[in-house]
Amino acid sequence: MSNPTYQFAQESEPAIHWQLRRNCSVTPTQLGWFYLSLCAFSLAIGLFFWYMGATLVLAFAGLEIAVVGLAFLMYARHATDGEKISIQGGQLVVECESAGRLERAEFARQWVRVEPKSGDHSLIELSGQGRTIEVGRFVRPELRQVLAQEIRKALRSA
């Protein structure tokens, strides 16, 4: 039997893996360094205007840095979110990470159902043995059907 080719999966000899991640152009470390440089720059401007007699500029610069810091913190918290799906032997293992919280589900391969949650572009629902988990958050909606077909094909193959 020939090995099927997959668009999203990587095949290793005993297993098939899908690694679905958020597309982030900046790592949390890079963001931290950028934020520190932004703080230094805003503080320098605020101190210059405080020295010139405009004391409120420093207060607003501090408020600006706090709000931008909060937004960057929210971004960095979700920068490593992702989904890992693997089929090895008789098991399908799904791990979904969001904001540092990991949800893991294991299914017996022969009992897994793969279907869209509500429509063709909705998340993919994997269910079996009384458990359900949704995947496909990090795949464009128009490609989720392709991902579902790949998972079905891999579940059927030996």
Secondary structure, 3 states (H helix, E strand, C coil): CCCCCCCCEEEECCEEEEEEECCCCCCHHHHHHHHHHHHHHHHHHHHHHHHCCCCHHHHHHHHHHHHHHHHHHHHHHHCCCEEEEEEECCEEEEEEEECCEEEEEEEEHHHCEEEECCCCCCCEEEEECCEEEEECCCCCHHHHHHHHHHHHHHHHCC
